[in-house]
Amino acid sequence: MNRTELLPDRPGIPPMAPLPEAETIDVAALSRALAAGEVDLVCVIGPTASGKTRYAVSLARELGGEILSADSRQVYMGMNIGSGKDLGEYGDVPYHLIDIVPAGTKYNIYQYQEAFAGAWADVRRRGKVPVLCGGSGLWIESVTRGYKFGKGNGIPPERLPSHPYYIGTLVSREERVARIDRRLEERLKEGLVEEIRGLLETVPADDLIYYGLEYKFVTQYVLGQLSYEDMVIALGNAIHQFAKRQMTWFRGMERDGVRIHWTRV
C-alpha cells in the first residue's frame, strides 16, 4: 500500500484548513528592526521537511546571526540521523542547544528554558543576532511566550525575549508529503537503523521508544516487533501526522494573537 493512501484528505476525511498566505520577508527591514531593538529574537518555525533549517542558516548568515535550536530531540548526543540534525547545513554559522545531554536522558522543557536563556543572552552579548529554529511548538512557546507557563518555569521575564519576530516556512501539502517520503528513504540509506542499533547498546529500548517517531518505530523493528516494510509504512505515516499536528499548533498560535510571517522557501 502506498503510504500516502493513509494520509488525511482522503475520501471520508474532512479537508484540512487552508494554508496561510505567503509573503516575502524584507530582510533589510528586519535588520533595521533588530538594530533598533524592536526585535530581540528571530524565530524560524515550521513543520518537518519545510526547509526551515536551510532558511534559518541562510538568514543567520545574512543578518550576522547564530542558530538556537528549538528541537526536542536534537539536544541528545548520538541521535543524529533520526533527529535530522543535518549539521552539514550550518557551515560556518554557529549553533547552540544541540548535543547538550546524553541520549537516554529525560530532558524537560524547564531545563530547555534555562539553557536557552543562557545561550540567547550570550549571543546578544557578543553582538550577534539570535535566530531560533525548530518545529517543537511547545518548546518555541516556552521561550518566546514564557508567561503562559506561569511561575513554575523559574525564568524571570527579563531573561527571555520580549519582541520575537516569527517567520514560518511554508510548503504545499503535496510537496511536504513528497519531501517527507524522500527524506525518510534517504535517512534509512544513511544508516538510521545502524544508528539506533548502536544507541541500543547503551540506551534502554524503552527510552528510545519514548523519543517517538524514528526512534520508536526503528527500535521496534530492531527488536523484531515490526517487519521492515511495516516499520517504513508506520513511520512514514507517523511523520506525516506529526507534520500536520505541527501546523495545527502554529495556526493555534496565530489564533492566540501571534503574528507569523509565512514565506515559501
C-alpha positions in Angstrom: 0.0 0.0 0.0 1.3 3.4 -0.9 1.9 5.4 2.3 0.1 8.5 1.0 -3.1 6.5 0.8 -3.2 6.5 4.6 -2.8 10.3 4.9 -5.6 12.8 5.7 -7.6 14.5 2.9 -8.7 11.1 1.5 -12.4 10.4 0.9 -14.4 10.4 4.2 -11.9 12.6 6.0 -12.8 16.4 6.3 -10.3 18.6 4.4 -7.6 20.4 6.3 -7.8 24.2 6.8 -6.4 26.4 4.0 -2.7 27.1 4.1 -1.7 30.7 5.2 -0.9 33.3 2.6 2.8 33.5 1.8 4.8 36.8 1.9 8.2 37.9 1.0 10.4 38.7 4.0 12.1 42.1 3.9 15.4 41.1 5.4 16.8 44.7 5.3 13.8 46.0 7.3 14.2 43.1 9.7 17.8 44.0 10.2 16.9 47.6 10.9 14.3 46.5 13.5 16.9 44.3 15.2 19.4 47.2 15.3 16.7 49.5 16.8 15.8 47.0 19.5 12.3 46.5 18.1 13.1 42.8 17.6 15.2 40.8 20.0 14.9 37.3 18.5 14.2 36.0 15.0 12.2 32.7 15.1 12.1 30.4 12.1 9.4 27.8 12.6 7.5 25.4 10.5 6.6 21.7 10.1 9.1 19.0 9.4 10.6 18.9 5.9 9.5 22.6 5.2 13.1 23.8 4.7 13.3 25.8 8.0 16.9 24.8 8.9 18.3 25.8 5.5 16.3 29.0 5.5 17.3 29.8 9.1 21.0 29.3 8.3 20.8 31.5 5.2 19.0 34.2 7.2 21.5 34.0 10.1 24.4 34.3 7.6 22.8 37.4 6.1 22.0 39.0 9.5 25.2 38.1 11.2 23.4 35.7 13.5 23.8 32.3 15.3 21.3 29.5 15.4 19.5 28.5 18.6 17.8 25.1 18.2 14.2 24.5 19.3 14.1 20.8 18.6 13.2 18.5 21.5 15.3 15.6 20.2 18.4 17.4 18.8 19.5 18.1 22.3 20.6 14.4 22.6 24.1 13.3 21.7 24.3 10.5 19.2 20.8 10.9 18.0 21.9 12.4 14.7 20.1 10.9 11.7 16.8 10.2 13.4 16.5 13.7 14.8 17.6 15.3 11.5 20.4 17.4 12.9 21.8 17.9 9.4 24.9 19.6 10.9 26.5 19.9 7.5 23.9 22.6 6.6 25.2 25.0 9.2 28.6 25.6 7.5 30.3 28.5 9.3 27.2 29.6 11.2 27.5 28.8 14.9 24.7 26.8 16.5 23.6 26.2 20.1 21.4 23.8 22.1 22.3 20.8 20.0 24.1 17.8 21.5 23.9 19.1 25.1 22.8 16.0 27.0 23.4 12.2 26.6 20.8 10.0 24.8 18.6 8.3 27.4 18.3 11.5 29.4 14.8 12.8 30.1 15.4 16.4 29.3 12.4 18.6 30.2 11.1 21.9 29.0 12.2 23.8 32.1 15.8 22.7 31.5 15.5 23.9 28.0 14.2 27.3 29.0 17.2 27.7 31.3 19.7 26.6 28.6 18.0 28.8 26.0 18.1 31.9 28.3 21.8 31.5 28.7 22.5 30.9 25.0 20.3 33.8 23.9 22.0 36.2 26.3 25.4 35.1 25.2 24.7 35.6 21.5 23.3 39.1 22.1 26.2 40.0 24.4 28.6 39.3 21.6 26.7 41.5 19.2 25.2 38.7 17.1 21.6 38.1 16.1 19.9 35.1 17.8 17.9 33.0 15.3 15.7 30.4 16.9 15.0 27.5 14.6 12.8 24.5 15.2 9.4 22.7 14.9 8.7 21.9 18.5 5.8 24.2 19.2 5.8 23.8 22.9 9.5 24.5 23.2 9.2 27.5 21.0 6.4 29.0 23.1 8.2 28.2 26.3 11.0 30.7 25.4 9.1 33.2 23.4 5.8 33.3 25.4 7.1 32.0 28.7 4.4 33.8 30.6 2.0 31.1 29.5 3.9 28.7 31.7 3.2 30.6 34.9 5.7 30.9 37.8 6.8 27.2 37.6 9.5 27.9 35.0 11.8 29.8 37.3 12.8 32.1 34.4 12.2 35.8 35.1 10.6 37.6 32.1 13.7 39.8 31.6 15.8 36.7 30.8 13.6 35.8 27.9 12.9 37.6 24.6 10.1 40.1 24.7 10.0 41.1 21.0 10.3 38.0 18.8 9.7 38.1 15.1 8.2 34.8 13.8 8.9 33.5 10.3 7.1 30.4 9.2 8.4 28.2 6.4 5.6 27.3 4.1 5.4 24.4 1.7 2.4 22.9 -0.1 0.9 19.7 1.3 1.8 17.8 -1.8 5.4 18.9 -1.7 5.6 18.3 2.1 4.4 14.7 1.6 7.0 14.1 -1.2 9.8 15.6 0.9 8.9 13.6 4.0 8.9 10.3 1.9 12.1 11.2 0.2 13.9 12.2 3.4 12.8 9.1 5.2 14.2 7.0 2.3 17.5 9.0 2.4 17.8 8.6 6.2 17.4 4.9 6.0 20.1 4.7 3.4 22.3 7.0 5.5 22.3 4.4 8.3 19.3 5.2 10.5 18.8 1.6 11.5 22.5 1.3 12.3 22.4 4.5 14.4 19.6 3.1 16.5 21.3 -0.4 16.8 24.3 1.5 18.2 22.2 3.5 20.7 20.6 0.4 22.0 24.0 -0.8 23.2 23.9 1.9 25.9 20.3 3.3 26.0 17.4 1.1 27.1 14.8 0.4 24.4 12.0 2.0 26.3 14.0 5.2 26.5 14.5 5.3 22.7 10.8 4.5 22.1 9.9 7.4 24.4 11.5 9.8 22.0 9.0 8.8 19.3 8.9 8.7 15.5 12.2 7.3 14.1 13.4 6.2 17.5 10.1 4.4 18.3 9.4 2.6 15.1 13.0 1.7 14.2 13.6 0.4 17.7 10.5 -1.8 17.4 11.9 -3.1 14.1 15.3 -3.9 15.6 13.6 -5.7 18.5 11.7 -7.8 16.0 8.3 -6.3 16.8 7.8 -4.9 13.3 8.8 -6.1 9.9 11.0 -3.7 7.8 8.1 -2.9 5.5 5.6 -2.4 8.3 8.2 -0.2 10.1 8.6 2.1 7.0 4.9 2.4 6.4 4.1 3.1 10.1 6.9 5.5 10.5 6.1 7.4 7.3 2.5 7.9 8.3 3.5 8.9 11.8 5.8 11.6 10.4 3.1 12.9 8.1 0.7 13.1 11.0 3.3 14.8 13.1 3.8 17.5 10.4 0.0 18.1 10.4 0.0 18.5 14.2 2.9 21.0 13.9 0.9 23.1 11.5 -2.2 22.9 13.8 0.0 24.1 16.7 1.4 27.1 14.7 -2.1 28.1 13.4 -3.3 27.9 17.0 -0.5 30.4 18.0 -1.9 32.7 15.3 -5.4 32.4 16.7 -3.9 33.3 20.1 -2.5 36.6 18.7 0.9 35.6 17.4 1.9 37.2 14.1 3.7 34.6 11.9 5.2 35.8 8.6 4.8 32.8 6.4 7.2 32.5 3.4 7.9 29.9 0.8 11.5 28.6 0.8 
